[in-house]
């Protein structure tokens, strides 16, 4: 099933059942007619989501506060009907708040807090951050103390400077200081869902302000297993970049580590197949050594230049004198987020941040 087909007849029937109870005088037949316009089948997922928002608005009162109360009642009816939370199709509800509530700060803040407990409002909250700035950030700081973990997660996830698939927040990319208290409040959150969001926000910040994340790593280090995990996940971009200070923080250096017999077994790879390579690694030190192994693929772009992507193999303790062989395969299977271009590509090994020489291989059509 295609993702856009989440907006199916069955979905709209379930939605209408809730709207008929929640919205006085709701006309189900007219709603369905308005949904299934001539080009509905050609609409993609986001278009169908936006279209559902637009049609719902036609059945809501002009009074925005009244509309919010009806949306809350609709969600309550969906819960009564046993329709699970976090369904992707219900993203039209946050979109409604973003589209029609941007000029109603107090009402929309309260609505975002309620709706995110049913379906995440991490995308919808961002226009409010852009419009209201620190006033919205202050509300999100308050959310970081909320009893519901989904609201706490909205505080950290919604305020990420570089949230994927969402609009960026330029002033937070330039200076993330105002969201650091949110992350600090959530660093020991009981929910892994929230803690992972904190780590993702740190990783966003690291792309523009590595020293900020390095300082946080030093302050939070050793507080708990959970905070150590947040720091590690939040430093993943810096680790992949081989950032010297973060490598030092984790005791990663390449002294006494020997890599030999690096061989590319498939110097020619067809798109749809796998690159195969192997190497030997030895800890020549007499003492144990933490070794982080990665490899980099330099993908050929359409303009002929190469772009580097780092993949992790492992990170573990190697006893003194220990030696082993490692074999890996890298798939070149087509996916929607990456297009391959035939031609010369390159691969390298990375040991505790230190990159080896590049080896060429050919990607065939």
C-alpha positions in Angstrom: 0.0 0.0 0.0 1.2 3.5 -0.8 1.5 5.9 2.1 -1.0 8.3 0.4 -3.6 5.5 0.6 -3.7 5.9 4.4 -6.3 8.5 3.4 -8.8 5.8 2.4 -12.5 5.5 2.4 -12.2 3.4 5.6 -10.2 6.2 7.2 -12.7 8.9 6.3 -15.6 6.7 7.5 -13.9 6.4 11.0 -13.2 10.1 11.0 -16.7 11.0 10.1 -18.1 8.8 12.8 -16.2 10.9 15.4 -17.0 14.2 13.7 -20.8 13.3 13.7 -20.7 13.0 17.5 -18.3 15.9 18.2 -19.5 18.5 15.7 -23.2 19.6 15.9 -24.9 19.4 12.5 -22.0 17.7 10.8 -22.9 16.6 7.3 -21.1 13.4 6.5 -22.3 13.1 2.9 -21.2 16.6 2.1 -17.8 16.1 3.8 -17.1 12.9 1.8 -18.2 14.7 -1.5 -15.8 17.5 -0.7 -12.9 15.1 0.0 -13.3 13.1 -3.2 -12.7 15.9 -5.7 -11.7 15.1 -9.3 -8.0 15.1 -8.7 -8.0 13.3 -5.3 -6.4 10.1 -6.8 -3.5 12.1 -8.2 -2.7 13.7 -4.8 0.3 12.5 -2.9 0.4 12.0 0.9 1.1 15.6 1.9 -1.4 16.9 -0.6 -4.1 14.7 0.7 -3.2 15.7 4.3 -3.5 19.4 3.3 -6.7 18.8 1.4 -8.2 17.1 4.5 -7.3 20.1 6.6 -8.9 22.4 4.0 -12.2 20.4 3.9 -12.4 20.1 7.6 -12.1 23.8 7.9 -15.3 24.2 5.8 -17.2 22.4 8.6 -15.8 24.3 11.5 -17.2 27.5 13.1 -15.6 30.9 12.5 -14.8 31.2 16.2 -11.3 29.6 16.5 -11.7 28.9 20.2 -14.9 27.0 19.5 -13.1 25.1 16.7 -10.4 24.0 19.1 -13.0 22.6 21.5 -14.6 20.6 18.6 -11.2 19.2 17.6 -10.6 18.1 21.2 -14.0 16.5 21.3 -13.2 14.7 18.0 -10.0 13.3 19.4 -11.9 12.1 22.5 -14.4 10.3 20.2 -11.6 8.7 18.2 -10.1 7.4 21.5 -13.4 6.1 22.6 -13.7 4.3 19.3 -10.3 2.6 20.0 -8.5 4.4 17.2 -4.8 4.4 18.2 -2.7 7.4 18.8 0.2 8.5 16.6 -1.4 7.5 13.3 0.3 9.2 10.4 -3.0 10.0 8.7 -4.0 12.2 11.6 -1.2 14.7 10.9 -3.9 16.9 9.4 -4.9 17.8 12.9 -1.6 19.5 13.8 -1.6 21.0 10.2 -5.0 22.5 11.0 -3.5 24.3 14.0 -0.5 25.5 11.9 -2.7 26.6 9.0 -5.6 28.4 10.8 -4.3 29.1 14.3 -1.0 30.9 13.7 -2.6 34.3 14.7 -4.1 32.8 17.9 -1.1 32.3 20.2 -2.7 31.4 23.5 -5.4 29.2 22.0 -3.0 27.4 19.7 -0.4 26.8 22.4 -3.1 25.0 24.5 -4.3 23.1 21.5 -0.8 22.0 20.5 -0.3 20.7 24.1 -3.5 18.7 23.8 -3.2 17.4 20.2 0.4 16.3 20.5 -0.7 13.7 23.0 -2.8 12.1 20.2 -0.5 12.8 17.2 2.9 14.6 17.3 2.8 18.4 16.7 6.6 18.6 16.1 6.2 20.1 12.6 3.2 22.3 13.5 4.9 24.1 16.4 7.7 25.4 14.2 5.8 28.2 12.5 4.9 29.4 16.0 8.5 29.5 17.0 9.3 31.5 13.9 6.5 34.0 14.5 6.6 34.3 18.3 10.3 33.6 19.0 11.3 33.5 22.6 7.7 33.7 23.8 7.1 30.3 22.2 10.4 28.9 23.4 9.3 29.9 27.0 6.1 27.9 26.6 8.2 24.9 25.4 10.4 25.3 28.4 7.3 25.0 30.6 6.3 21.9 28.5 9.7 20.3 29.5 8.2 19.8 33.0 4.8 18.4 31.7 3.5 15.2 33.2 2.9 13.7 29.7 6.0 12.4 28.0 4.7 13.3 24.5 4.4 17.0 25.5 7.9 16.9 27.0 9.1 15.4 23.8 7.4 18.2 21.8 9.5 20.6 23.8 12.8 19.1 22.6 11.8 17.7 19.2 9.8 20.7 18.1 12.6 23.1 19.0 15.4 21.3 17.1 17.3 23.7 14.9 17.4 21.4 12.0 14.4 19.0 12.3 14.5 16.7 9.2 11.6 17.2 6.7 10.6 20.4 8.6 11.3 24.1 8.2 14.6 25.1 9.8 14.7 27.7 12.6 17.4 30.1 11.5 17.7 32.0 14.8 18.2 28.7 16.7 20.8 27.6 14.2 22.6 30.8 14.8 22.4 30.7 18.5 20.9 27.6 20.3 21.4 29.1 23.8 17.6 29.6 24.4 16.8 25.8 24.0 19.7 24.5 26.1 17.6 24.8 29.3 14.9 22.6 27.7 17.5 20.0 26.9 19.0 20.2 30.4 15.6 19.7 32.0 15.1 16.5 29.9 18.5 15.0 30.1 17.4 12.5 32.7 13.8 12.1 31.5 12.3 8.6 32.4 11.2 8.2 28.7 13.7 6.9 26.2 11.4 8.6 23.5 12.2 11.9 25.1 15.9 11.3 25.8 16.5 10.3 22.1 14.9 13.5 21.1 17.3 15.4 23.3 20.2 13.6 21.6 18.9 14.5 18.2 18.7 18.1 19.1 22.3 18.0 20.4 23.3 16.5 17.1 21.6 19.3 15.2 23.4 21.9 17.4 26.8 20.1 16.8 26.5 20.8 13.1 26.7 24.5 13.7 28.2 24.8 17.2 30.4 21.8 18.0 32.0 23.5 21.1 28.5 23.9 22.6 28.0 20.1 22.4 31.5 19.4 23.6 30.9 21.6 26.7 27.6 19.8 27.4 29.3 16.4 27.0 31.8 17.3 29.7 29.1 18.6 32.0 26.7 15.7 31.6 29.3 12.9 31.4 29.0 10.4 34.2 25.7 11.6 35.5 24.0 8.4 34.5 24.0 5.6 31.9 21.1 7.4 30.2 22.8 10.8 30.0 26.0 9.1 28.7 23.9 7.5 26.0 22.4 10.9 25.1 25.8 12.5 24.8 27.1 9.7 22.6 24.1 9.8 20.3 24.2 13.6 20.2 27.9 13.5 19.2 27.4 11.1 16.3 28.0 13.7 13.6 31.2 15.0 15.4 32.4 11.4 15.7 31.8 10.7 12.1 33.6 13.9 11.2 36.6 12.8 13.3 36.4 15.9 15.5 39.6 15.8 17.6 38.1 17.0 20.9 35.2 14.6 20.9 37.5 11.7 20.0 39.7 12.7 22.9 36.6 12.9 25.2 35.9 9.3 24.4 39.5 8.2 24.6 39.8 7.4 20.9 43.1 7.7 19.2 44.9 5.5 16.6 48.2 4.9 18.5 49.2 1.3 18.3 46.4 0.2 16.0 47.5 -1.6 12.8 45.3 -2.1 9.8 46.5 -4.5 7.1 45.3 -6.4 4.1 42.5 -3.9 3.1 41.1 -5.4 0.0 38.1 -4.4 -2.2 36.8 -7.8 -3.4 34.3 -6.3 -5.9 36.2 -3.5 -7.8 33.2 -3.4 -10.2 29.7 -3.3 -8.7 26.4 -3.1 -10.5 23.6 -0.9 -9.1 21.4 -3.3 -7.1 24.4 -5.3 -5.9 26.9 -5.0 -3.0 30.4 -3.7 -2.6 32.5 -6.3 -0.6 35.7 -5.4 1.2 37.8 -6.9 4.0 40.7 -6.0 6.3 42.7 -7.1 9.3 43.0 -5.0 12.4 45.3 -5.5 15.4 45.8 -3.7 18.7 49.6 -3.7 19.0 49.4 -2.1 22.5 50.0 -4.2 25.6 46.9 -2.8 27.2 43.2 -2.8 26.2 42.2 -0.3 23.6 38.8 1.1 22.6 38.5 1.0 18.8 35.8 2.7 16.7 35.8 1.3 13.2 34.0 3.1 10.4 34.2 3.3 6.6 33.5 6.1 4.2 31.9 5.8 0.8 32.6 8.7 -1.6 29.5 8.7 -3.8 29.8 10.1 -7.2 27.3 13.0 -7.7 25.6 14.1 -10.9 28.1 16.9 -11.4 31.0 14.5 -11.2 32.1 15.5 -7.7 32.1 13.0 -4.8 30.2 13.3 -1.6 31.3 11.5 1.6 29.1 9.3 3.8 30.4 7.5 6.9 29.1 4.2 8.1 29.9 2.7 11.5 31.2 -0.9 11.7 31.7 -1.3 15.5 33.0 0.3 18.6 34.4 -2.0 21.3 37.4 -2.8 23.5 40.2 -4.8 21.8 42.5 -6.6 24.3 46.2 -6.0 24.1 47.7 -7.9 21.1 44.3 -8.9 19.8 44.0 -9.3 16.0 41.0 -10.1 13.8 39.7 -10.1 10.2 36.6 -8.1 9.2 34.4 -8.6 6.1 31.7 -6.1 5.2 29.3 -5.5 2.4 27.8 -2.1 1.3 24.5 -2.4 -0.6 23.9 -0.2 -3.7 20.2 -0.9 -3.7 18.1 2.0 -5.0 16.1 3.8 -2.4 13.9 6.9 -2.6 16.3 9.1 -0.6 19.5 8.3 -2.7 20.1 8.2 -6.4 23.3 6.4 -7.6 25.4 7.7 -10.5 27.5 5.2 -12.4 31.3 5.8 -12.5 34.3 5.8 -10.2 33.6 5.8 -6.5 35.9 5.6 -3.5 36.1 3.9 -0.1 38.3 4.4 2.9 38.6 2.9 6.4 38.4 5.2 9.5 40.0 4.0 12.8 39.3 6.2 15.8 38.8 9.1 13.5 41.9 8.6 11.4 41.1 7.9 7.8 43.1 5.6 5.6 44.0 6.1 2.0 41.2 6.0 -0.6 40.6 2.9 -2.8 38.7 3.2 -6.1 35.9 1.0 -7.3 33.6 1.3 -10.3 29.8 1.5 -10.0 28.2 0.1 -13.1 24.6 0.9 -14.4 
